[in-house]
Amino acid sequence: MTVVIILAILLVSLLVVVPLLEKSSFRMSDGQLNKWARWILPLAILLAGVQLIRHLVA
């Protein structure tokens, strides 16, 4: 039952957030996108490492 509640909340939030984002005029320049992209892969690797350590310790 908990899974159904979580999925319902996610669906409702998507139905609300996506139209709001489409109506907003928020745009990022190429420089800003490159700055964000430079951080994504190292942070994903760090997150995977931390999760692996948590799994092995617990």
Secondary structure, 3 states (H helix, E strand, C coil): CHHHHHHHHHHHHHHHHHHHHHHCCCCCCHHHHHHHHHHHHHHHHHHHHHHHHHHHHC
